[in-house]
Amino acid sequence: MTCAADREPTLERRGFLVWVFWTAMALIASSVVTPLVAFFSGPLVQWRSPVRVRIGRVDDLPLDRPQRVEFVVRRRDGWVTESGRRAAWIVRRQSGVTAFDPRCTHLGCAYRWRDATGQFVCPCHNGLYDLDGRVVGGPPPRPLDTYTVMVEDGILYLIPSPQRRTA
Amino acid sequence: MRGIERIVSWLDERLGVRAIGRALFARKIPAGTGWIYTLGSITLFLFVLQLATGTLLATSYAPTPDHAFDSVRYITEEAPIGSFLRGLHVWGATVMVVAVLLHALRTLMTGSYKFPRELTWMSGVLLITLVLGFGFTGYLLPWNQKAYWATQVGTRLAEQVPLLGPAIARLLLGGDELGPQTLTRFYAVHVLVLPAIVVSVIAVHLFMVVRQGISAPPRRGEATAIASDGAEDRQRALAEYARRKEGGKSFYPYTLAKDAVAIFLVLALVALLAWHFAPEVGEIADATETSFNPRPEWYFLWLFQFLKYFPGNLEVLGAVVLPGVGFALLFALPFLDRSRHRHPLDRPFMVAGALGAFALLAGLTIAGARSPLATAYVPMAPTVARGARVFHELHCESCHSVHGRGGTVGPDLAVAIPGHDSEWIRAHFRNPAELLPGSPMPAFGLLDDEIDALVAYVEELRGGGPPSESAPELFGRYCTACHELGGRGGHIGPRLDDIGSSRSRSFLHRYIEDPKSLFTDSRMPSWLAPQGPLSHEQIEDLARFLAAQQGSSARNPPSHSSKKNP
């Protein structure tokens, strides 16, 4: 039963089966784990194209005088689509149009425009900004955040996600 | 290698892992276990696959009626590799049902449920019912029409249980009717309760498999013991098994290599199915839709078909009593079967009975799958269905009516926009005041795909786009012999002046192409070439023409030149 001639092919077969088992297991594990990891890592590769909001005709905006505009932003997060009212301050200058996020960069209060001084004033801690959003007084740590704007065929559009600027 | 050896030694001193490993992997398996003995391992693997894919699916699933459908659509259409992942889960379930049934059939055929493995068999039967429970609860989760109506039928069946029926149905539904509470209950049972129970029962099942060893393949004429035999006979049977086990080979790698290869092939099959037959999203569950034909998942089709033979008061027999008796018999099989033989040829009655039962189930399943649909139903195109949902979400019906129902601030959408093409409608939705100065319609800030869906919906309401100039002539030539329209035509078929109010373009198209596919008793012939004289395009033209026939308020015949403002 146990002579060398019998044993050798058995050992060979055993080694082959060990190789078959581990190869198959590696293939099974990797083919199952790959789609799982890919699915879970979705947020790393999935970027939503930014929502563009139509504001109106550029020519209707006053020159050198900020205008507060309100608009509806409809955005999608995963499987939920929501509408929300948002606002922006639009400044039209000879050089172009700028849109400011309507929250003070200090603590997020809603600032307003004061015609008499020609400044944006934050009612919370008296933060002051000029027409270009630069800090001219008070505690704000950086200029007003802006929105990306674009003009096509005389129509102003903006993307309502705040862009930080450094002082 | 030395490092691993040291870790194993460290663990062995504390936990005795070497002995455990030897008991699990070096145990001997009787010779002659062929490929059909891999079915148990395949089922176990598929369960693990279901756990893994299900866990990942749960990260993007919302078990509430207002989000369930959308989250499943998100998984299927938007999430990276989501369709494939869901496909693995859906097809994994189907293949698992097949595998577990074949595993049971193998055990039945080889008489492996006999002494001393009665409890292994009983835990296995319990696992089959739990797997079916997974199928039943999981089927509802996509919250589409199929899911909703199959569950509706399933829970109503539970009501048939004598005495306790109504209480069971209320417990399943979580209230009076199928709704949010049903969905959360099914979800919790599907992802928490059943997995916990199944994992425990599998642990017991596997413990018994290892403890008692895999049953030796049966031999012709060989007799084993049964429970009522004397202790001596039982000892002899055990000793005979021990002898055959000793003559076998080690579980690792001889049996495991076979298992691993089989599992890999099954995984490849599931992946192939998931890739080529992506699971559908379907239409969102709608309790008011009356033309949908509820169908259960294929592994409940036998019951669906079976019930058709039990009219009225007898239904409880088909729904509860007979299936219940069937499972009870299966469960108690080791104690009911008094034969000492294990080889299939030595117990022809048992084998014939088992195969007969399987054939009966298969036959019922096939008959159920083939049975004609009771009502004609043509689902909406997915974009159109999405448009209808956006329409309702934004409460458009507060201002606009459709087929005469809804507000009157804005125009009736089914009839009001002729003359404007889809580009105009698109621009109008984007900014209503621009094309129609003074329009009271608000700008909703709609996303591009929402606009696409709304345009598709409005187009469908208007008959899927304008028909061609020659459509009325086409109708005159082929249809007026039987159908009346605008006061002219025959009376063999129904009048069609208002057909567009009740039938969609897609329905009409399918009906003209193949009437019997929608109404088996229809007397209208098929008009599609080669059986009929019309081409696919001509039928589409006719369908659009007919879908625009919406009673007295419809444009009749439709004209391209009207530039009336909506």
Interface residues (C-beta under 8 A of the other chain):
Chain A: R14 L17 V18 V20 F21 A24 M25 L27 I28 S31 V32 P35 L36 A38 F39 F40 S41 G42 V45 Q46 V51 V53 R54 F71 V72 V73 R74 R75 R76 G78 W79 V80 T81 S83
Chain B: F45 L49 A52 T53 L56 T59 S60 A62 H67 D70 S71 R73 Y74 A79 P80 I81 G82 F84 L85 L88 Y252 P253 Y254 L256 A257 A260 V261 I263 F264 L267 A271 R430 N431 P442 A443 F444 G445 L446 L447 E450
